[in-house]
Amino acid sequence: MYKNIAVLGASGSIGRQTLDVIRRLNLNLVAISVHNNSKALKEIVDEFKPVKAVITGNAEPPSGIDVSYGKEGLIEIANMPEVEIIVVATNGIVGVYPTMEGLKNGKRVALANKETLVSFGPFIKPLMSKGELIPVDSEHSSAFQILKDLKKDEVKKLILTASGGPFRNWNIEDIRRAKPEDALKHPTWRMGRKITVDSATLMNKGLEVIEAHFLFDIPPDNIEVRIHPQSVIHAIVVLKDNSFKMHASIPDMRIPIQYAITYPERYETPIKEYDFGVLELLPVDTRKFPALDLAYKSLKLGGTYPAVMNASNEVAVYSFLEGKINFYGITEVVERVIEENPFGKAEKFEEYLEADKWARNRAKEIIEEWGR
Ligand SMILES: NC(=O)c1ccc[n+]([C@@H]2O[C@H](COP(=O)([O-])OP(=O)(O)OC[C@H]3O[C@@H](n4cnc5c(N)ncnc54)[C@H](OP(=O)(O)O)[C@@H]3O)[C@@H](O)[C@H]2O)c1
């Protein structure tokens, strides 16, 4: 098992759970990044004594450790010879830089950050044969664990499950009036605020469909989503003889995080065994959750469309949390920005960055126009 780990986004929800795995398996935390959280940075440095800390935002640098800044700092971590695994658990598109650099260097990247594959999938795919890209997200970890033992021509389709979020049983009119605190009440998972709202719109599942396409090379029409309120089954692979394999666990991110670190070995966890109960798998009502169709649409349009969708969605989610737009305003903004995307199927990495920037500005403009 690899022992020397860097955790980017160490103060976040995935980051802290990764630190839990590191503590339990007695691994060596070599480097970390945080954005603004000075207190967490100091605590992590005091406890784990990494040799390098990177600050991507405004956190106060602690004493007694080599500190670097920004995306260059994240790239530096990916180039440290002693780092064997890079856990990329930051928010935002900045995750793409250490992911690409780590893969180029032949390292293992345990990827939680969604934006990297959603917005830059075409640039990550060719690097997947240079290093190891192991997914951390529960659905992709499950799909990975099923697919690794199958031949490509055995696979008919991949089904990702979604809890359905807090609005699964609400009607459209009530959802339209939902407040941020309603959207932040996730029924099964405890996560950061942005991803929790994405789970309520089902955009999170849309992002996961796009990630799955790039990770496993499965066409969009062969990836399906089912509502599974218990969040126990994370992925199902239907085989060409119409039998299927599922992978399941109690919803706790420490299981897939640990597997991404220890793969191909498996170790015990403190998570209890599932005590079998009713497991439902239901169709998605896409009238109630239009974000999912938007994700399929952008994936099929290809090029910069997923990046533009992701960027405008991020702006719209924070505007919803600030009370500037209503819940369906999120997908309405995203739909408009996708329709106006002037970058289309651009081919250069820089154009994808420009498309991301354009989409954020355009989303802000639209929201401001609505506010007037
Ligand atoms: N939470 C989950 O269960 C889950 C599951 C699957 C995938 N993911 C994905 O994993 C990523 C992290 O999710 P999370 O729930 O752990 O988020 P989170 O709790 O908000 O933590 C985000 C982490 O990234 C740092 N960060 C924030 N903004 C940043 C920026 N602009 N640049 C660099 N670093 C930044 C934060 O630092 P500060 O604390 O200093 O601000 C924190 O360490 C997201 O892409 C999410 O979609 C999460």
The ligand as an ORCA input file, in Angstrom:
! r2SCAN-3c Opt
* xyz 0 1
  N     -18.669     15.943      0.330
  C     -18.863     14.824     -0.349
  O     -19.420     13.853      0.166
  C     -18.389     14.724     -1.786
  C     -18.601     13.534     -2.473
  C     -18.100     13.420     -3.761
  C     -17.425     14.460     -4.368
  N     -17.256     15.619     -3.698
  C     -16.536     16.712     -4.391
  O     -15.328     16.954     -3.682
  C     -15.003     18.344     -3.712
  C     -14.939     18.869     -2.278
  O     -16.219     18.711     -1.682
  P     -16.484     18.977     -0.116
  O     -17.887     18.598      0.123
  O     -15.384     18.340      0.671
  O     -16.348     20.576     -0.069
  P     -16.077     21.510      1.190
  O     -16.476     20.858      2.464
  O     -16.655     22.825      0.830
  O     -14.450     21.627      1.223
  C     -13.747     22.179      0.131
  C     -12.267     22.181      0.401
  O     -11.602     22.868     -0.675
  C     -11.071     24.130     -0.206
  N     -11.493     25.139     -1.174
  C     -12.629     25.883     -1.198
  N     -12.642     26.699     -2.271
  C     -11.483     26.473     -2.930
  C     -10.896     27.026     -4.109
  N     -11.515     27.965     -4.818
  N      -9.690     26.566     -4.483
  C      -9.042     25.603     -3.781
  N      -9.541     25.046     -2.650
  C     -10.749     25.474     -2.244
  C     -11.666     24.362      1.163
  O     -10.750     25.111      1.953
  P     -11.294     26.062      3.183
  O     -11.923     25.136      4.164
  O     -10.039     26.681      3.672
  O     -12.255     27.034      2.589
  C     -11.846     22.929      1.663
  O     -10.624     22.432      2.113
  C     -16.100     19.010     -4.565
  O     -15.686     19.078     -5.896
  C     -17.271     18.044     -4.430
  O     -18.146     18.113     -5.532
  C     -17.705     15.770     -2.421
*
